[in-house]
Amino acid sequence: MRRLFPVTDQTAPTAPGGNAEGGGETASREWSLDEIADAYAYPEPAPGEPRPYLRANMVSTLDGAAQHEGRSHPISHATDMRIFGTLRALADVVVVGAETVRQEGYRPARVRAEFAARREAAGQTPAPAIAVVTASLDLDFSLPLFTSPTVPTLVLTGAAAAPDRVAAAEKAGARVVTAGDGVGVDPARAVRALAGLGHTRLLTEGGPRLLGQLVVAEVLDELCLTVSPMLTAGAAQRIAGGPAVPVPHRFALVSLLEEEGFLFSRYRRA
Ligand SMILES: NC(=O)c1ccc[n+]([C@@H]2O[C@H](COP(=O)([O-])OP(=O)(O)OC[C@H]3O[C@@H](n4cnc5c(N)ncnc54)[C@H](OP(=O)(O)O)[C@@H]3O)[C@@H](O)[C@H]2O)c1
């Protein structure tokens, strides 16, 4: 992987024949997990004013598809998965829509020795909690995601959620958090509720229906978008769906990494 932005010595064009123009290290090389973690560190909160910071990590093809045959893996890349894992390792909690949990077969976040010291120094649990956003609670509570996570899985739902499903979630070991007055979740309230539990470094992995609501609620601080050099056509979802915002939200480019034509962008709300 190499850095395209901000411009560094890794950015210089490679001359024909493969030698870097003007010296410097321009060849793509595998970054260590520590280097990736440093590149994606959460911003330090202002002293005395810890506030939640919500980052999304998504992958899209050139023609805007957020999945192929119902999954994001076919449009991903090994380095995308390294960044995906590192972003998880930096987060207190991973917020995800129930459909992504069902379709992608979500499992608990792994404890990874490579990030143990970093997480301990940041006052974090050994692995991030997974927080599933759901109105129906139509989830298989016998799965390891609920029965054997390192940190109890959270279920974010509304106050009017079916009591028998809430009971099933709690019986399996999940922590049910109410973040809406009806059956559904109010996205801004969900972010506040997670912050109230001490989770201020938030990561969402979508899916598109959830991400669209987080955008509309104006609680998304950052988007880490992998642009996959593929075309799929078809009727796949975009990375964010649902009703549009009245005025497009402007984001600023923070960094841009590249490997094998995949672009790993990081944008912050301007
Ligand atoms: N390209 C990428 O980076 C990426 C990332 C993630 C997922 N994906 C793909 O996206 C697809 C799934 O995404 P999706 O957009 O269909 O679904 P999603 O956003 O993952 O989940 C939608 C579900 O989340 C729950 N939900 C969403 N908003 C809610 C609210 N305000 N209150 C309560 N519950 C709420 C509902 O669950 P209930 O039905 O349980 O009520 C809803 O059916 C999969 O194909 C997956 O592979 C791609």
The ligand as an SDF file (V2000), in Angstrom:
LIG
                    3D

 48 52  0  0  0  0  0  0  0  0999 V2000
  -20.3800   -2.2000    0.9440 N   0  0  0  0  0  0  0  0  0  0  0  0
  -20.3340   -2.1750    2.2460 C   0  0  0  0  0  0  0  0  0  0  0  0
  -19.4100   -1.6120    2.8060 O   0  0  0  0  0  0  0  0  0  0  0  0
  -21.4370   -2.8500    3.0260 C   0  0  0  0  0  0  0  0  0  0  0  0
  -21.4490   -2.6880    4.4120 C   0  0  0  0  0  0  0  0  0  0  0  0
  -22.4820   -3.3270    5.1140 C   0  0  0  0  0  0  0  0  0  0  0  0
  -23.4330   -4.0660    4.4500 C   0  0  0  0  0  0  0  0  0  0  0  0
  -23.3800   -4.1870    3.1130 N   0  0  0  0  0  0  0  0  0  0  0  0
  -24.3940   -4.9360    2.4070 C   0  0  0  0  0  0  0  0  0  0  0  0
  -25.6410   -4.3030    2.6190 O   0  0  0  0  0  0  0  0  0  0  0  0
  -26.6720   -5.2660    2.6590 C   0  0  0  0  0  0  0  0  0  0  0  0
  -27.4760   -5.0880    3.9330 C   0  0  0  0  0  0  0  0  0  0  0  0
  -27.7060   -3.7150    4.1520 O   0  0  0  0  0  0  0  0  0  0  0  0
  -29.1830   -3.1030    4.2990 P   0  0  0  0  0  0  0  0  0  0  0  0
  -29.0470   -1.6610    3.9810 O   0  0  0  0  0  0  0  0  0  0  0  0
  -30.1430   -3.9070    3.5020 O   0  0  0  0  0  0  0  0  0  0  0  0
  -29.5070   -3.3350    5.7840 O   0  0  0  0  0  0  0  0  0  0  0  0
  -28.8640   -2.8110    7.1590 P   0  0  0  0  0  0  0  0  0  0  0  0
  -28.7870   -1.3370    7.1690 O   0  0  0  0  0  0  0  0  0  0  0  0
  -27.6470   -3.6010    7.4730 O   0  0  0  0  0  0  0  0  0  0  0  0
  -29.9830   -3.3330    8.1540 O   0  0  0  0  0  0  0  0  0  0  0  0
  -31.3100   -2.9030    8.0010 C   0  0  0  0  0  0  0  0  0  0  0  0
  -32.0180   -3.4000    9.2090 C   0  0  0  0  0  0  0  0  0  0  0  0
  -31.5000   -2.7270   10.3580 O   0  0  0  0  0  0  0  0  0  0  0  0
  -32.5310   -2.4350   11.2210 C   0  0  0  0  0  0  0  0  0  0  0  0
  -32.7090   -0.9820   11.2480 N   0  0  0  0  0  0  0  0  0  0  0  0
  -32.2320   -0.0550   10.3970 C   0  0  0  0  0  0  0  0  0  0  0  0
  -32.5930    1.1690   10.8040 N   0  0  0  0  0  0  0  0  0  0  0  0
  -33.2990    0.9920   11.9330 C   0  0  0  0  0  0  0  0  0  0  0  0
  -33.9340    1.8630   12.8460 C   0  0  0  0  0  0  0  0  0  0  0  0
  -33.9090    3.1970   12.6800 N   0  0  0  0  0  0  0  0  0  0  0  0
  -34.5540    1.3410   13.9110 N   0  0  0  0  0  0  0  0  0  0  0  0
  -34.5780    0.0100   14.1160 C   0  0  0  0  0  0  0  0  0  0  0  0
  -34.0030   -0.8740   13.2940 N   0  0  0  0  0  0  0  0  0  0  0  0
  -33.3670   -0.3750   12.2300 C   0  0  0  0  0  0  0  0  0  0  0  0
  -33.7750   -3.1230   10.6960 C   0  0  0  0  0  0  0  0  0  0  0  0
  -33.6770   -4.4250   11.2490 O   0  0  0  0  0  0  0  0  0  0  0  0
  -34.9410   -5.3820   11.5230 P   0  0  0  0  0  0  0  0  0  0  0  0
  -35.3770   -5.8160   10.1740 O   0  0  0  0  0  0  0  0  0  0  0  0
  -34.3560   -6.4810   12.3610 O   0  0  0  0  0  0  0  0  0  0  0  0
  -35.9460   -4.5710   12.2410 O   0  0  0  0  0  0  0  0  0  0  0  0
  -33.5030   -3.1370    9.1990 C   0  0  0  0  0  0  0  0  0  0  0  0
  -34.2090   -4.1330    8.5380 O   0  0  0  0  0  0  0  0  0  0  0  0
  -25.9890   -6.6090    2.5900 C   0  0  0  0  0  0  0  0  0  0  0  0
  -26.0760   -7.0610    1.2540 O   0  0  0  0  0  0  0  0  0  0  0  0
  -24.5640   -6.3230    2.9320 C   0  0  0  0  0  0  0  0  0  0  0  0
  -23.6910   -7.2040    2.2840 O   0  0  0  0  0  0  0  0  0  0  0  0
  -22.3960   -3.5970    2.3810 C   0  0  0  0  0  0  0  0  0  0  0  0
  1  2  1  0
  2  3  2  0
  2  4  1  0
  4  5  1  0
  4 48  2  0
  5  6  2  0
  6  7  1  0
  7  8  2  0
  8  9  1  0
  8 48  1  0
  9 10  1  0
  9 46  1  0
 10 11  1  0
 11 12  1  0
 11 44  1  0
 12 13  1  0
 13 14  1  0
 14 15  2  0
 14 16  1  0
 14 17  1  0
 17 18  1  0
 18 19  2  0
 18 20  1  0
 18 21  1  0
 21 22  1  0
 22 23  1  0
 23 24  1  0
 23 42  1  0
 24 25  1  0
 25 26  1  0
 25 36  1  0
 26 27  1  0
 26 35  1  0
 27 28  2  0
 28 29  1  0
 29 30  1  0
 29 35  2  0
 30 31  1  0
 30 32  2  0
 32 33  1  0
 33 34  2  0
 34 35  1  0
 36 37  1  0
 36 42  1  0
 37 38  1  0
 38 39  2  0
 38 40  1  0
 38 41  1  0
 42 43  1  0
 44 45  1  0
 44 46  1  0
 46 47  1  0
M  CHG  2   8   1  16  -1
M  END
$$$$
